[in-house]
Amino acid sequence: MTTTGLRPAPAGIGRPAHRDGNVLRWLSAYTASMVGDSVYFVALSWAATRTGSPAQAGLVLAVGAVPRAVLMLGGGVVADRFGPRRVVIASDTVRCLVILGVAALLLLTAPGIWALTLVALVFGAVDALFLPSVGTLPARITAPGQLARVQGMRGVAARVATVAGGPLGGLAVATGGSPAAFGAAGLLFAVSLALLLAVRVGELPGDGTRDPEPGGRFGGAGKELGDGLRYIRGHRVLTPLMLVTAVIELGFAGPANIGLVLLAEERGWGASGQGWILAGFGAGAGLASLLLAVRGRVPRAGTVLSLAALPGTAALAALGLVPSVAGAVVAAVLLGMLIGLSGALCGALAQTVTDPAYLGRVTAVGSLFTLGIAPHTYPAVGAAIGAWGVEAVFAGCAALSAAGGVLGLCSRPLRRAELPR
């Protein structure tokens, strides 16, 4: 089935998203969860560096990405089978209990590095369930015409969480050490859980009509995953949309993370220079999200998301060439605005054109590229910069991301894809 038509709004949903208390509760829950993620990362980093060697601390921080990448597609199957609200609440409950349990454990004893590694693994596995499910909720709490606005509001919340989470985690560590930081993260997850319990989730066509697979849960899950991948492959809009998302992200992620650290070091800008560049990128991405939140709709969304990637990748290449922090900040603002706009439109279009029965799996595939696979390019980007220099690697990665935009423009169904009015 390759349905591309618009879905009717869930029953009872008609208000603009920014005036809908139900949407605002979901947004508040999402924000609390994102801030909690940032505080958790600070807490885990601090506890790992205080417990083990630098290499062991790096292992703890990296190991959580493995189950997230391996299990992400399965998380999409679980979201579609059991319903996203149920999965989100269950996974948020587990995160809350695990992190509060770690806080209590740290008050009583000093766990070894392997205990922290186990925590990172459990958290990454639960994230693989949480992320696809939370990404499918907007279509069930607002009308199709409000999805772009919700994506913009979500982007603004993510930027707020990024700005607030790190300092809050640092303050908690400075006040009460790792136990206080883990405790703060656990409390934020508890707030997120309470808000999610208050969110009313509507049904979409096809919800609750699927029969259990005769092969049992595990055999049925494998078949459902295969069905979801075949659905994407046969969809005239989703196939190019997922490909564009993957290519742009694979070219962008490495330079924007490890590449930025090495750029600041090579130019002698130091941590403060890196911070200003990150702030510029965050401000640009926040402006793009705010634009969507205010306008609610961008005409010719499929064309715009592909076109925006092209000057955005030019800004990425310029970031590796500019000699001053001020020039790098300007490039970062443009990069954040353009890539942020492209990414938000990708998310809104995916929510719009996907058949509700496959929404969890489609969200999982998109999340797999951005949160699961892309971070694993960091070592290769770091090694390439060591071999060929910052300028060459930033230019090469920008060319790869630009290829994603070109692929989008070459797809007639994607170019003609529109967000609902």
Secondary structure, 3 states (H helix, E strand, C coil): CCCCCCCCCCCCCCCCHHHCHHHHHHHHHHHHHHHHHHHHHHHHHHHHHHHCCHHHHHHHHHHCHHHHHHHHHHHHHHHHHHCHHHHHHHHHHHHHHHHHHHHHHHHHCCCCHHHHHHHHHHHHHHHHHHHHHHHHCHHHHCCHHHHHHHHHHHHHHHHHHHHHHHHHHHHHHHHHHHHHHHHHHHHHHHHHHHHHHCCCCCCCCCCCCCCCCCCHHHHHHHHHHHHHHHHHHCCCCHHHHHHHHHHHHHHHHHHHHHHHHHHHHHHCCHHHHHHHHHHHHHHHHHHHHHHHHHHCCCCCHHHHHHHHHHHHHHHHHHHCCCCCHHHHHHHHHHHHHHHHHHHHHHHHHHHHHCCHHHHHHHHHHHHHHHHHHHHHHHHHHHHHHHHHCHHHHHHHHHHHHHHHHHHHHHCHHHHCCCCCC
